[in-house]
């Protein structure tokens, strides 16, 4: 586990809201570390996880984007597929205790989006 995760060791929480997961390896590491110490994990994903964004009426059962090399960390190239893999990594670590939120753009001051 990364040096940055040491601050999470030995503590407990009612819930976690992960707003910064882009790479499945990182989400997996933090979710696995937190799994025994948290009741609920909310992962802020993206509408970009959907394979066919142009299709109307999408819901959480719609197909998600995939990437052939699941170890890739090229976020700019595979953003949606990596977010989908992050969702899966969180769920694998905390089965039945994960809420995946899939918003559109989240922007604020000075955001170039």
C-alpha positions, 0 to 999 in steps of 0.5 A: 500500500502506498505511503499516503494510505498510512494515515487511514490505518487503525481508524473507523468511519461510518462512511467514505466518499471517494471523490478522486479515484481514477485508477483501479489500482489506487481505488482497490488499495484504499477500498481494501484497506478501509473495508474492515473499518467502514460501513459504507463506501460512496464512489464518485464515478462518471457518466463517462462509464457508459459504453453508449452515451448517445443512447437515451434512457440509460440507467445503472444496468446499461453496458459500461466502457471496457479497455483491453489492457485492464492494467493501463493507467492512461486516464486521458485515453481510457477515462470512462473504462478506468472509472468503470474498473474503479467502480468494480474494484470498490465493489470487490473490496466492499461487496454490497456496501458501495454506492457508485454515483455517475454524475456528468461534469462537476465543475467549479471556479477555474475549471477549464471543462 
